[in-house]
Amino acid sequence: MSDLNDKRVEFMRCVALLVLWANENNLPVIGRELERTASQAALYVKSGAGIANSLHMKMLAIDLHRVKDGKITLDGSDYKALADHWITLHPLARAGYFFKRMDAYHFSFEHEGVK
């Protein structure tokens, strides 16, 4: 991909495919935090809940929350199927489910070494 906007377009195409797949497989999701400001990222870093060079600031990450029995589920195991499918959609696709410090809701494209 020649530039950041091309990568963003491909990222969103893959997000759309994941959301459609999730709904077809009775794994509905709610999208959250596609874009994060530098000040928001700094607050997350200060609280220990994020990184300074978050891909959300480049619009190459999104948090997707699973809805189970009408409620958002925070149980990481409920995200495995989504993570497994996400990483098949593109060579740059990374799922927080597989991070050393699990972030089950995080779906991103690797960019400049950041996942």
Helices and strands as residue ranges (DSSP letters): H 4-24, E 29-32, H 38-47, G 55-58, E 61-68, E 71-72, G 76-79, H 80-86, E 93-95, G 96-98, E 106-109
